Amino acid sequence: TMWMAVHFAEAGLRVNAIAPGFFVTTQNKDLLLDENGNYTARSQKIMEATPMKKFGKPEDLLGALLFLIDESYSSFVTGTVMAVDGGFMAYSGV
C-alpha cells in the first residue's frame, strides 16, 4: 500500500487496505468450532493472543470500509493498512 500510495498520489488515487483478523466463516468453521459450537484448541490459542477475546463478524469490517471510502473522512489517508482484528496484531507484537 505504501509503494502504490506514493506512485498514485499525484493521479489523485488513494491506496489503503483492510487487514482482517480471525473471523468464523463457512471455510474455517470446522477448524475453529467443534460440533457443539465451542472453541477448538486452535481457537483457544487465537483467543489467548486476541485482547478482545472474540472472533470478528463480517459486519465488523464495515466501519473501516466506510471510513476509507468516504473522502469527507479519509481524503488525506493513503498508504495505510487498517487492522480489524480485535487487537491481535497489536498484542502479538508485545
N, CA, C and O atoms as a GROMACS GRO file, in nm:
protein
  376
    1THR      N    1   0.082  -0.120   0.000
    1THR     CA    2   0.000   0.000   0.000
    1THR      C    3   0.086   0.126   0.000
    1THR      O    4   0.050   0.225  -0.063
    2MET      N    5   0.199   0.122   0.071
    2MET     CA    6   0.283   0.242   0.076
    2MET      C    7   0.343   0.275  -0.059
    2MET      O    8   0.340   0.389  -0.104
    3TRP      N    9   0.397   0.173  -0.125
    3TRP     CA   10   0.460   0.197  -0.255
    3TRP      C   11   0.356   0.249  -0.354
    3TRP      O   12   0.381   0.348  -0.424
    4MET      N   13   0.241   0.184  -0.359
    4MET     CA   14   0.138   0.226  -0.453
    4MET      C   15   0.084   0.364  -0.418
    4MET      O   16   0.055   0.443  -0.508
    5ALA      N   17   0.070   0.393  -0.288
    5ALA     CA   18   0.021   0.524  -0.247
    5ALA      C   19   0.113   0.635  -0.296
    5ALA      O   20   0.067   0.740  -0.341
    6VAL      N   21   0.242   0.612  -0.286
    6VAL     CA   22   0.340   0.713  -0.332
    6VAL      C   23   0.328   0.734  -0.482
    6VAL      O   24   0.329   0.847  -0.530
    7HIS      N   25   0.317   0.626  -0.555
    7HIS     CA   26   0.318   0.636  -0.701
    7HIS      C   27   0.186   0.680  -0.763
    7HIS      O   28   0.184   0.729  -0.875
    8PHE      N   29   0.077   0.662  -0.692
    8PHE     CA   30  -0.053   0.702  -0.746
    8PHE      C   31  -0.108   0.830  -0.686
    8PHE      O   32  -0.214   0.877  -0.728
    9ALA      N   33  -0.040   0.887  -0.590
    9ALA     CA   34  -0.091   1.006  -0.521
    9ALA      C   35  -0.113   1.123  -0.618
    9ALA      O   36  -0.216   1.190  -0.611
   10GLU      N   37  -0.018   1.148  -0.706
   10GLU     CA   38  -0.032   1.261  -0.797
   10GLU      C   39  -0.147   1.242  -0.895
   10GLU      O   40  -0.196   1.339  -0.953
   11ALA      N   41  -0.191   1.120  -0.915
   11ALA     CA   42  -0.305   1.093  -1.002
   11ALA      C   43  -0.437   1.106  -0.925
   11ALA      O   44  -0.545   1.090  -0.981
   12GLY      N   45  -0.426   1.136  -0.795
   12GLY     CA   46  -0.545   1.154  -0.714
   12GLY      C   47  -0.602   1.024  -0.658
   12GLY      O   48  -0.715   1.022  -0.609
   13LEU      N   49  -0.525   0.917  -0.666
   13LEU     CA   50  -0.572   0.790  -0.614
   13LEU      C   51  -0.514   0.764  -0.476
   13LEU      O   52  -0.396   0.786  -0.452
   14ARG      N   53  -0.600   0.718  -0.386
   14ARG     CA   54  -0.555   0.677  -0.253
   14ARG      C   55  -0.550   0.525  -0.250
   14ARG      O   56  -0.634   0.458  -0.310
   15VAL      N   57  -0.450   0.470  -0.181
   15VAL     CA   58  -0.434   0.324  -0.174
   15VAL      C   59  -0.426   0.285  -0.027
   15VAL      O   60  -0.334   0.323   0.044
   16ASN      N   61  -0.525   0.210   0.017
   16ASN     CA   62  -0.532   0.163   0.156
   16ASN      C   63  -0.577   0.018   0.155
   16ASN      O   64  -0.627  -0.032   0.054
   17ALA      N   65  -0.560  -0.048   0.266
   17ALA     CA   66  -0.603  -0.187   0.278
   17ALA      C   67  -0.663  -0.211   0.415
   17ALA      O   68  -0.633  -0.141   0.511
   18ILE      N   69  -0.748  -0.312   0.421
   18ILE     CA   70  -0.803  -0.358   0.547
   18ILE      C   71  -0.744  -0.496   0.573
   18ILE      O   72  -0.749  -0.584   0.487
   19ALA      N   73  -0.687  -0.515   0.692
   19ALA     CA   74  -0.629  -0.643   0.731
   19ALA      C   75  -0.719  -0.708   0.835
   19ALA      O   76  -0.709  -0.678   0.954
   20PRO      N   77  -0.807  -0.796   0.790
   20PRO     CA   78  -0.898  -0.859   0.887
   20PRO      C   79  -0.825  -0.960   0.974
   20PRO      O   80  -0.729  -1.024   0.931
   21GLY      N   81  -0.871  -0.972   1.096
   21GLY     CA   82  -0.817  -1.073   1.186
   21GLY      C   83  -0.889  -1.204   1.165
   21GLY      O   84  -0.913  -1.246   1.052
   22PHE      N   85  -0.923  -1.270   1.274
   22PHE     CA   86  -0.987  -1.401   1.267
   22PHE      C   87  -1.138  -1.387   1.269
   22PHE      O   88  -1.196  -1.329   1.361
   23PHE      N   89  -1.200  -1.441   1.166
   23PHE     CA   90  -1.345  -1.440   1.150
   23PHE      C   91  -1.390  -1.584   1.128
   23PHE      O   92  -1.326  -1.657   1.053
   24VAL      N   93  -1.498  -1.624   1.193
   24VAL     CA   94  -1.553  -1.757   1.168
   24VAL      C   95  -1.635  -1.749   1.040
   24VAL      O   96  -1.732  -1.673   1.032
   25THR      N   97  -1.596  -1.828   0.942
   25THR     CA   98  -1.667  -1.832   0.814
   25THR      C   99  -1.699  -1.977   0.780
   25THR      O  100  -1.655  -2.069   0.849
   26THR      N  101  -1.773  -1.996   0.676
   26THR     CA  102  -1.804  -2.132   0.631
   26THR      C  103  -1.675  -2.208   0.601
   26THR      O  104  -1.666  -2.328   0.627
   27GLN      N  105  -1.576  -2.139   0.548
   27GLN     CA  106  -1.450  -2.201   0.509
   27GLN      C  107  -1.371  -2.255   0.629
   27GLN      O  108  -1.310  -2.361   0.618
   28ASN      N  109  -1.372  -2.186   0.743
   28ASN     CA  110  -1.287  -2.227   0.855
   28ASN      C  111  -1.364  -2.270   0.980
   28ASN      O  112  -1.304  -2.297   1.084
   29LYS      N  113  -1.496  -2.275   0.971
   29LYS     CA  114  -1.579  -2.305   1.088
   29LYS      C  115  -1.538  -2.436   1.156
   29LYS      O  116  -1.532  -2.441   1.279
   30ASP      N  117  -1.510  -2.540   1.078
   30ASP     CA  118  -1.474  -2.669   1.137
   30ASP      C  119  -1.338  -2.667   1.207
   30ASP      O  120  -1.312  -2.752   1.292
   31LEU      N  121  -1.253  -2.572   1.172
   31LEU     CA  122  -1.123  -2.558   1.239
   31LEU      C  123  -1.134  -2.483   1.371
   31LEU      O  124  -1.055  -2.505   1.463
   32LEU      N  125  -1.232  -2.393   1.379
   32LEU     CA  126  -1.241  -2.304   1.493
   32LEU      C  127  -1.346  -2.342   1.596
   32LEU      O  128  -1.336  -2.304   1.713
   33LEU      N  129  -1.448  -2.416   1.552
   33LEU     CA  130  -1.557  -2.455   1.643
   33LEU      C  131  -1.580  -2.605   1.635
   33LEU      O  132  -1.575  -2.664   1.527
   34ASP      N  133  -1.607  -2.667   1.749
   34ASP     CA  134  -1.639  -2.810   1.747
   34ASP      C  135  -1.787  -2.828   1.712
   34ASP      O  136  -1.857  -2.730   1.687
   35GLU      N  137  -1.833  -2.952   1.710
   35GLU     CA  138  -1.972  -2.980   1.670
   35GLU      C  139  -2.076  -2.918   1.762
   35GLU      O  140  -2.192  -2.903   1.724
   36ASN      N  141  -2.034  -2.880   1.884
   36ASN     CA  142  -2.125  -2.814   1.980
   36ASN      C  143  -2.115  -2.662   1.976
   36ASN      O  144  -2.184  -2.593   2.052
   37GLY      N  145  -2.030  -2.610   1.888
   37GLY     CA  146  -2.013  -2.465   1.879
   37GLY      C  147  -1.912  -2.407   1.976
   37GLY      O  148  -1.900  -2.286   1.988
   38ASN      N  149  -1.838  -2.495   2.046
   38ASN     CA  150  -1.734  -2.449   2.139
   38ASN      C  151  -1.602  -2.430   2.066
   38ASN      O  152  -1.579  -2.488   1.959
   39TYR      N  153  -1.516  -2.349   2.124
   39TYR     CA  154  -1.385  -2.325   2.065
   39TYR      C  155  -1.301  -2.452   2.063
   39TYR      O  156  -1.302  -2.530   2.158
   40THR      N  157  -1.229  -2.472   1.953
   40THR     CA  158  -1.133  -2.581   1.942
   40THR      C  159  -1.001  -2.536   2.007
   40THR      O  160  -0.988  -2.422   2.051
   41ALA      N  161  -0.905  -2.627   2.014
   41ALA     CA  162  -0.773  -2.593   2.068
   41ALA      C  163  -0.710  -2.480   1.987
   41ALA      O  164  -0.645  -2.391   2.042
   42ARG      N  165  -0.730  -2.483   1.857
   42ARG     CA  166  -0.676  -2.377   1.771
   42ARG      C  167  -0.739  -2.242   1.808
   42ARG      O  168  -0.670  -2.141   1.817
   43SER      N  169  -0.870  -2.241   1.829
   43SER     CA  170  -0.939  -2.118   1.867
   43SER      C  171  -0.890  -2.066   2.001
   43SER      O  172  -0.876  -1.945   2.020
   44GLN      N  173  -0.865  -2.156   2.094
   44GLN     CA  174  -0.815  -2.116   2.226
   44GLN      C  175  -0.682  -2.041   2.212
   44GLN      O  176  -0.660  -1.941   2.280
   45LYS      N  177  -0.594  -2.091   2.125
   45LYS     CA  178  -0.465  -2.022   2.104
   45LYS      C  179  -0.487  -1.883   2.045
   45LYS      O  180  -0.419  -1.787   2.084
   46ILE      N  181  -0.580  -1.872   1.953
   46ILE     CA  182  -0.612  -1.742   1.892
   46ILE      C  183  -0.667  -1.647   1.999
   46ILE      O  184  -0.626  -1.531   2.005
   47MET      N  185  -0.757  -1.695   2.082
   47MET     CA  186  -0.817  -1.611   2.187
   47MET      C  187  -0.713  -1.564   2.288
   47MET      O  188  -0.722  -1.453   2.339
   48GLU      N  189  -0.614  -1.649   2.317
   48GLU     CA  190  -0.507  -1.609   2.409
   48GLU      C  191  -0.428  -1.490   2.356
   48GLU      O  192  -0.369  -1.415   2.434
   49ALA      N  193  -0.425  -1.474   2.224
   49ALA     CA  194  -0.349  -1.365   2.162
   49ALA      C  195  -0.438  -1.254   2.108
   49ALA      O  196  -0.390  -1.166   2.036
   50THR      N  197  -0.567  -1.257   2.141
   50THR     CA  198  -0.661  -1.155   2.094
   50THR      C  199  -0.718  -1.081   2.214
   50THR      O  200  -0.801  -1.137   2.286
   51PRO      N  201  -0.676  -0.958   2.238
   51PRO     CA  202  -0.722  -0.884   2.356
   51PRO      C  203  -0.874  -0.876   2.370
   51PRO      O  204  -0.924  -0.877   2.483
   52MET      N  205  -0.948  -0.868   2.262
   52MET     CA  206  -1.093  -0.857   2.272
   52MET      C  207  -1.161  -0.991   2.299
   52MET      O  208  -1.281  -0.996   2.325
   53LYS      N  209  -1.084  -1.100   2.292
   53LYS     CA  210  -1.133  -1.236   2.327
   53LYS      C  211  -1.257  -1.278   2.250
   53LYS      O  212  -1.348  -1.338   2.306
   54LYS      N  213  -1.261  -1.245   2.121
   54LYS     CA  214  -1.372  -1.289   2.037
   54LYS      C  215  -1.328  -1.288   1.891
   54LYS      O  216  -1.228  -1.225   1.855
   55PHE      N  217  -1.403  -1.360   1.809
   55PHE     CA  218  -1.381  -1.356   1.665
   55PHE      C  219  -1.459  -1.240   1.607
   55PHE      O  220  -1.558  -1.194   1.664
   56GLY      N  221  -1.413  -1.193   1.492
   56GLY     CA  222  -1.485  -1.086   1.425
   56GLY      C  223  -1.608  -1.139   1.353
   56GLY      O  224  -1.618  -1.258   1.322
   57LYS      N  225  -1.700  -1.047   1.326
   57LYS     CA  226  -1.816  -1.077   1.243
   57LYS      C  227  -1.798  -0.997   1.114
   57LYS      O  228  -1.740  -0.888   1.117
   58PRO      N  229  -1.845  -1.047   1.002
   58PRO     CA  230  -1.825  -0.975   0.876
   58PRO      C  231  -1.864  -0.827   0.884
   58PRO      O  232  -1.798  -0.742   0.824
   59GLU      N  233  -1.970  -0.797   0.957
   59GLU     CA  234  -2.013  -0.656   0.965
   59GLU      C  235  -1.913  -0.569   1.042
   59GLU      O  236  -1.919  -0.447   1.034
   60ASP      N  237  -1.821  -0.632   1.116
   60ASP     CA  238  -1.718  -0.555   1.186
   60ASP      C  239  -1.622  -0.485   1.088
   60ASP      O  240  -1.554  -0.390   1.126
   61LEU      N  241  -1.618  -0.532   0.965
   61LEU     CA  242  -1.532  -0.471   0.864
   61LEU      C  243  -1.594  -0.346   0.802
   61LEU      O  244  -1.524  -0.266   0.740
   62LEU      N  245  -1.723  -0.329   0.820
   62LEU     CA  246  -1.793  -0.218   0.753
   62LEU      C  247  -1.746  -0.080   0.798
   62LEU      O  248  -1.735   0.010   0.715
   63GLY      N  249  -1.720  -0.062   0.926
   63GLY     CA  250  -1.676   0.069   0.974
   63GLY      C  251  -1.547   0.113   0.907
   63GLY      O  252  -1.534   0.228   0.864
   64ALA      N  253  -1.452   0.021   0.899
   64ALA     CA  254  -1.325   0.053   0.834
   64ALA      C  255  -1.346   0.082   0.686
   64ALA      O  256  -1.291   0.178   0.632
   65LEU      N  257  -1.426  -0.001   0.621
   65LEU     CA  258  -1.454   0.018   0.480
   65LEU      C  259  -1.521   0.152   0.453
   65LEU      O  260  -1.480   0.227   0.364
   66LEU      N  261  -1.625   0.182   0.530
   66LEU     CA  262  -1.697   0.308   0.509
   66LEU      C  263  -1.610   0.430   0.536
   66LEU      O  264  -1.618   0.530   0.464
   67PHE      N  265  -1.526   0.422   0.638
   67PHE     CA  266  -1.432   0.530   0.667
   67PHE      C  267  -1.338   0.552   0.548
   67PHE      O  268  -1.319   0.665   0.504
   68LEU      N  269  -1.280   0.444   0.498
   68LEU     CA  270  -1.181   0.458   0.391
   68LEU      C  271  -1.240   0.503   0.259
   68LEU      O  272  -1.173   0.572   0.182
   69ILE      N  273  -1.364   0.467   0.230
   69ILE     CA  274  -1.420   0.508   0.100
   69ILE      C  275  -1.484   0.646   0.105
   69ILE      O  276  -1.509   0.705   0.000
   70ASP      N  277  -1.511   0.698   0.222
   70ASP     CA  278  -1.575   0.830   0.234
   70ASP      C  279  -1.468   0.939   0.242
   70ASP      O  280  -1.406   0.958   0.347
   71GLU      N  281  -1.448   1.008   0.134
   71GLU     CA  282  -1.343   1.109   0.129
   71GLU      C  283  -1.366   1.225   0.224
   71GLU      O  284  -1.271   1.298   0.255
   72SER      N  285  -1.488   1.244   0.271
   72SER     CA  286  -1.510   1.352   0.368
   72SER      C  287  -1.443   1.318   0.501
   72SER      O  288  -1.418   1.407   0.582
   73TYR      N  289  -1.415   1.191   0.525
   73TYR     CA  290  -1.346   1.149   0.647
   73TYR      C  291  -1.200   1.111   0.624
   73TYR      O  292  -1.116   1.132   0.711
   74SER      N  293  -1.169   1.057   0.507
   74SER     CA  294  -1.036   0.998   0.490
   74SER      C  295  -0.962   1.049   0.366
   74SER      O  296  -0.879   0.977   0.311
   75SER      N  297  -0.991   1.170   0.322
   75SER     CA  298  -0.928   1.220   0.200
   75SER      C  299  -0.777   1.234   0.210
   75SER      O  300  -0.709   1.239   0.108
   76PHE      N  301  -0.724   1.242   0.331
   76PHE     CA  302  -0.580   1.259   0.350
   76PHE      C  303  -0.515   1.130   0.400
   76PHE      O  304  -0.402   1.131   0.448
   77VAL      N  305  -0.588   1.019   0.388
   77VAL     CA  306  -0.538   0.889   0.433
   77VAL      C  307  -0.499   0.808   0.310
   77VAL      O  308  -0.583   0.778   0.225
   78THR      N  309  -0.372   0.772   0.302
   78THR     CA  310  -0.326   0.685   0.194
   78THR      C  311  -0.201   0.611   0.240
   78THR      O  312  -0.123   0.661   0.320
   79GLY      N  313  -0.184   0.491   0.188
   79GLY     CA  314  -0.067   0.410   0.222
   79GLY      C  315  -0.080   0.336   0.353
   79GLY      O  316   0.020   0.292   0.409
   80THR      N  317  -0.202   0.321   0.403
   80THR     CA  318  -0.220   0.257   0.533
   80THR      C  319  -0.280   0.116   0.520
   80THR      O  320  -0.344   0.082   0.420
   81VAL      N  321  -0.255   0.038   0.623
   81VAL     CA  322  -0.322  -0.090   0.639
   81VAL      C  323  -0.394  -0.082   0.773
   81VAL      O  324  -0.331  -0.067   0.878
   82MET      N  325  -0.525  -0.091   0.768
   82MET     CA  326  -0.606  -0.080   0.889
   82MET      C  327  -0.640  -0.220   0.939
   82MET      O  328  -0.710  -0.296   0.873
   83ALA      N  329  -0.588  -0.254   1.057
   83ALA     CA  330  -0.616  -0.384   1.117
   83ALA      C  331  -0.754  -0.382   1.182
   83ALA      O  332  -0.785  -0.294   1.262
   84VAL      N  333  -0.834  -0.480   1.149
   84VAL     CA  334  -0.965  -0.501   1.212
   84VAL      C  335  -0.958  -0.642   1.269
   84VAL      O  336  -1.006  -0.738   1.209
   85ASP      N  337  -0.896  -0.652   1.386
   85ASP     CA  338  -0.858  -0.784   1.437
   85ASP      C  339  -0.872  -0.803   1.587
   85ASP      O  340  -0.813  -0.895   1.644
   86GLY      N  341  -0.948  -0.718   1.650
   86GLY     CA  342  -0.968  -0.733   1.796
   86GLY      C  343  -0.842  -0.712   1.877
   86GLY      O  344  -0.835  -0.756   1.991
   87GLY      N  345  -0.743  -0.647   1.819
   87GLY     CA  346  -0.617  -0.619   1.889
   87GLY      C  347  -0.511  -0.727   1.869
   87GLY      O  348  -0.405  -0.720   1.931
   88PHE      N  349  -0.539  -0.827   1.785
   88PHE     CA  350  -0.445  -0.938   1.767
   88PHE      C  351  -0.306  -0.890   1.724
   88PHE      O  352  -0.206  -0.929   1.784
   89MET      N  353  -0.300  -0.806   1.623
   89MET     CA  354  -0.170  -0.761   1.572
   89MET      C  355  -0.096  -0.677   1.675
   89MET      O  356   0.025  -0.690   1.690
   90ALA      N  357  -0.167  -0.592   1.745
   90ALA     CA  358  -0.104  -0.508   1.847
   90ALA      C  359  -0.051  -0.592   1.962
   90ALA      O  360   0.057  -0.565   2.014
   91TYR      N  361  -0.125  -0.693   2.002
   91TYR     CA  362  -0.087  -0.776   2.116
   91TYR      C  363   0.024  -0.876   2.080
   91TYR      O  364   0.114  -0.901   2.160
   92SER      N  365   0.017  -0.931   1.959
   92SER     CA  366   0.116  -1.033   1.922
   92SER      C  367   0.255  -0.976   1.906
   92SER      O  368   0.353  -1.051   1.907
   93GLY      N  369   0.266  -0.845   1.891
   93GLY     CA  370   0.397  -0.783   1.879
   93GLY      C  371   0.456  -0.739   2.011
   93GLY      O  372   0.569  -0.689   2.015
   94VAL      N  373   0.382  -0.757   2.121
   94VAL     CA  374   0.427  -0.711   2.252
   94VAL      C  375   0.511  -0.819   2.319
   94VAL      O  376   0.559  -0.799   2.431
   0.00000   0.00000   0.00000
